[in-house]
Amino acid sequence: MTVSEATTVPALLAEMAALGDHPAIVDGETVIGYADLHDRVRSVARAYLAQGVRPGDRIGLWAPNRHEFILAMLGAQLVGIAVVPLNTRYTGHEAAEILARSRATALVLADGFLGKSYSAALRTAAAERGTDGSAIPGLPHLRTVLTLDETRDAGVLCWTDFLAAGEGSTRAWCRRRPLR
């Protein structure tokens, strides 16, 4: 058995893609092999870039453990975006505080998890911070909010539309340098 020489998670993912259909993620009925995972993560990375999220930015990730959570996290890491995980038990006020302090430019959430609208709770809490032209008034750095679900609310991009926006994006970032 050979030990990996990869020094980053994206490099390890690229290396593991050689395992093909061997399961990387099993989430209920959803099974994603390593090669497919590598392709999906690259699609998520292109989608972040299409939304204007750049290397060095921070994204909030307010969702339960599910395969899209992994894709959102790994896609961000591939681009060089820092992930700020938010506990699904947080209130809108707690999430707003963390998003404000971290200056997150994007938020990925699972709207409707545990029967709660995270986007509505966040809007209410953030409104107490003031108004501005951001995706969630009161959080001036936040430009993009997307849900892992297919809910289509004003100002919230659904996962399918998010991925579709990145489909036409070809970026040199993935060819710039080898991932180590």
N, C-alpha and C positions, 0 to 999 in steps of 0.2 A: 504494500500500500504506500502510495506516494503522499507526502504531506504537502499541502498547498503552500505556494510561495506568495500568494496574494496578500497584499498589505492593506486593502480596502474592501469594504463590503461589495461595492460594484464590481471590483476585479474578481472577487470570489464568485459572484453571481455569473459573470461572463465565463469563468472557468467551469463552473458547475453546469452550464448550458450543454456541455458535451454529454451529460447524462441523458439527454433527450427527454423521453416521456416518463422517466422515473419521477414519482410524485415528490414535489417540493412543498406543496400546500394541499391539505385536505381540509375542506371547510364544508361539512355536511355532504351534500351531493356534489359540490364543486371540487374537482381534483385538477390541479395545475401542475404539469410536469416542468422540469427545470428549463428546457428549451423555450417552452411557452411562457414561463415566468420571465425569462430574460427578455423576450419580445414584448411582453406586456409592460414591463418596467420601463423599457425604452419608449413605449407609447405614452406612458404617463409623464416621463421626463419631457418629451416633446410638447405635451399638452401644457405643462407648467410654463415652458418657455413661450408658447403661443399666448398665454395669459399675461405675459410680462413679468413673471416671477424669474428672478435671475440668481446666478451663483452668489452666495453670501447673504441672500435674503433669508427670512425665517417664515415658516408656515406653522400655523396651529393645526393640530390633528385631534379633533374632538369626536371620537368614535370608539365603538367597542371592537374587540378582537374579531376580525373577519377578513376575508381574503383581500378586499379592497383597501383595508387599513394597511396591510403589508405592501400592496402595490403603491399606495400613496406615499408611504414612508421610503421605500426603496427607490421610487422614481425621483423623489426629492434628493436623496443621497447621491444618485447618479449625476445630477446636475451640480451638486455642491450647495444645496439648500439645507439649512439647519431645520430640524423638526422639533417643534415644541409640543409635546404630548399633553393633552388636557384630560383629566379624569372625567369619565362619563357621569359621575355623581356631582360634579361642580354645578353651582348655580350660575345663572347668567352673569351675576356680579363678579363671581370668582373668575370666570372665563374672560370677562372684559378686562379685568385687572391684569391678568397674565398676558393677554394679547396686547394690551397697551404697553406694559413694561418691556415686552420682548420686541415690540415694534413689528409684529408679524404683518407681512404684506398679503398673505392669503390664509384662508381657513378652510380646512376640509372637515366636514361634520356629517354625522348620521342623523339627519332630522327625523324625528319620530321615534328614536330609540327610547325604550322605557315609557312610551306614550307621551314623550315630551317634545315640544318643538324647540330645539336648541337655538335655531335662528331667531325665533320670536323672543325667547328669554334673553338672548344676547342683545337684540335691538332695544328691548325695554331697558336693560341695564346700561347699555352704552349711551342711550339718549340722555341719561342723567349726567353724562360727562360733557355734553355740549353737542353742537351740530356742526357738520362740515360736509364736504362733498365726497366722503368716502363711501365704500360699499355698505358699511354700517355706521351711520352718523354717530360721532363720539369716539370713533377709533380711526384717527386720521391716516394711519399707515396702511390700514386694511383696504386693499383694492379689489380682492377677489374672494368670493365665498362660494364654495361648492359643496353639494351634498352627495353622499355616496348612493343615495336613493334616486328614484326617478321623479321625485317631487319637483314641480316647476313653480317656484315662488318668485315674486319680483326681486331682482337683485341677487338671486341664488341660482347658480348654475348647476344643473344635474350632471351626474357622473358621465352619462352617455354623451351629452353635448360637450362636456369638457374634453373627453377623449377625441371626439370628432373634430374639434377645433385644432387639435395637434396633428391630425393625420396628414395634412398638407405641408406641415413644417419639416423642412430638412435643415438640420443644424450641423455646423462643422464641429461643434463641441464634442460629438461622439467620435470624430476622426482626428481631432487635434493632437491627442497624445494617448499613448497606451495607458490603460488603467492598471495600476499596480496594487 
